[in-house]
Amino acid sequence: FYLFENLDCLAFIPVVSYNDALSNKKLAITDNKSKSGIYRWTHLDSKKSYIGSSVNLGLRLRNYFNLSFISHPTRNMMVINKALLKYGYSQFKLEILEYCGPKELAIREQYYMDQLCP
């Protein structure tokens, strides 16, 4: 997982975009139940972004939206968890960049890291 500051390098259209992560929390979890793929959190003001992947996006997103989960001492130092705790979900856009099979996740995640000019 990486944090990117410059997202102007690549113009693309995500599969799904939740422009206000807080308002779209339940929809994002439901839409992505049992799907695997690549996701991106983007802070609306700074445009800093975090890319990750999961074999179960619905579960991963449910965990992100669980304050006690992301604030747990074993997870609260992750850059995205710190940002979500500091700024709140309404300050983020959540995008599903691509759905792909579990075996392809590492390759596809690396593709987006390479293309988004870290």
Backbone torsions as a table, in degrees:
resi	resn	phi	psi	omega
1	PHE	NA	138.7	-176.8
2	TYR	-135.3	155.8	175.2
3	LEU	-106.1	128.5	-179.1
4	PHE	-114.8	143.2	177.5
5	GLU	-106.0	-26.7	-176.7
6	ASN	-113.5	109.9	-177.8
7	LEU	-108.1	8.6	-178.7
8	ASP	-81.5	-2.2	-174.2
9	CYS	-73.5	-27.1	-172.8
10	LEU	-135.5	123.2	174.8
11	ALA	-96.4	122.1	179.3
12	PHE	-154.1	163.6	179.1
13	ILE	-112.6	119.2	178.6
14	PRO	-67.0	159.2	177.4
15	VAL	-63.3	-44.7	179.5
16	VAL	-140.8	141.8	177.4
17	SER	-131.0	129.4	176.3
18	TYR	-113.2	95.7	-170.4
19	ASN	-65.7	-27.7	174.0
20	ASP	-124.4	100.3	-174.1
21	ALA	-57.6	-36.4	-178.9
22	LEU	-66.3	-47.9	-179.1
23	SER	-67.2	-27.0	-176.0
24	ASN	-104.5	15.4	-176.0
25	LYS	-52.8	-57.0	-176.8
26	LYS	-64.1	-40.7	179.2
27	LEU	-62.7	-44.1	-180.0
28	ALA	-61.5	-42.8	179.8
29	ILE	-66.3	-47.3	-178.8
30	THR	-65.0	-46.7	-179.4
31	ASP	-57.7	-32.1	-171.5
32	ASN	-107.1	12.5	179.5
33	LYS	-58.2	125.7	175.8
34	SER	64.0	18.9	176.0
35	LYS	-104.5	148.0	175.9
36	SER	-110.6	147.7	-179.4
37	GLY	171.6	-168.6	-176.5
38	ILE	-110.2	136.1	-178.9
39	TYR	-129.0	162.9	177.7
40	ARG	-142.6	131.5	170.5
41	TRP	-100.5	132.9	177.5
42	THR	-128.3	125.7	175.6
43	HIS	-73.1	126.0	-171.6
44	LEU	-64.8	-37.1	-178.4
45	ASP	-80.4	-51.5	-175.0
46	SER	-83.6	-18.8	-175.9
47	LYS	67.3	9.7	174.4
48	LYS	-68.4	145.6	-171.6
49	SER	-135.8	154.7	179.8
50	TYR	-130.6	128.8	179.9
51	ILE	-114.1	138.0	177.7
52	GLY	-148.4	176.9	179.0
53	SER	-141.8	159.6	179.6
54	SER	-157.1	145.5	174.1
55	VAL	-77.0	-18.0	176.5
56	ASN	-137.9	88.1	-176.8
57	LEU	-59.6	-39.1	179.6
58	GLY	-57.9	-46.2	178.8
59	LEU	-67.3	-43.2	179.3
60	ARG	-60.2	-44.9	-179.8
61	LEU	-66.8	-39.2	176.1
62	ARG	-57.4	-41.6	178.6
63	ASN	-65.3	-42.6	177.9
64	TYR	-60.4	-37.0	-178.1
65	PHE	-83.6	4.6	178.8
66	ASN	-102.3	104.2	-176.1
67	LEU	-58.1	-38.8	-179.9
68	SER	-68.5	-29.0	177.8
69	PHE	-70.5	-51.1	-175.4
70	ILE	-75.8	-19.5	178.9
71	SER	-93.2	-1.4	178.2
72	HIS	-60.4	140.4	-176.9
73	PRO	-53.1	-27.0	179.6
74	THR	-81.2	-11.4	-177.1
75	ARG	-125.2	-11.4	-172.3
76	ASN	-75.8	-1.7	176.7
77	MET	-96.8	-5.9	176.0
78	MET	-65.4	136.1	-174.0
79	VAL	-56.5	-42.3	-178.9
80	ILE	-69.7	-39.1	178.4
81	ASN	-63.9	-42.3	177.8
82	LYS	-61.2	-42.2	-179.0
83	ALA	-67.1	-43.5	178.7
84	LEU	-62.5	-40.7	178.8
85	LEU	-67.5	-39.0	-176.9
86	LYS	-73.1	-46.1	-171.8
87	TYR	-100.2	-22.9	-178.0
88	GLY	88.1	153.4	-174.7
89	TYR	-63.6	-31.3	-177.3
90	SER	-67.8	-12.5	178.7
91	GLN	-93.9	10.3	-177.7
92	PHE	-127.5	148.2	169.2
93	LYS	-105.9	138.4	177.6
94	LEU	-114.9	129.6	179.7
95	GLU	-128.0	142.6	168.8
96	ILE	-97.1	113.3	-176.7
97	LEU	-77.1	-36.1	-176.5
98	GLU	-166.6	143.1	168.7
99	TYR	-97.9	136.2	177.9
100	CYS	-155.4	167.5	-179.9
101	GLY	-71.2	155.1	-179.5
102	PRO	-54.0	-35.4	-178.7
103	LYS	-70.5	-19.2	-177.6
104	GLU	-97.7	-5.8	-172.8
105	LEU	-56.7	-49.8	-175.9
106	ALA	-62.3	-41.3	-179.7
107	ILE	-67.6	-44.2	-178.1
108	ARG	-70.6	-37.5	176.6
109	GLU	-62.8	-43.7	178.3
110	GLN	-62.4	-37.9	177.2
111	TYR	-56.1	-49.5	-178.9
112	TYR	-67.5	-35.4	175.7
113	MET	-63.0	-42.0	179.2
114	ASP	-67.0	-40.9	-176.2
115	GLN	-76.2	-25.0	-175.0
116	LEU	-93.1	19.1	170.3
117	CYS	52.9	63.4	179.4
118	PRO	-62.8	NA	NA
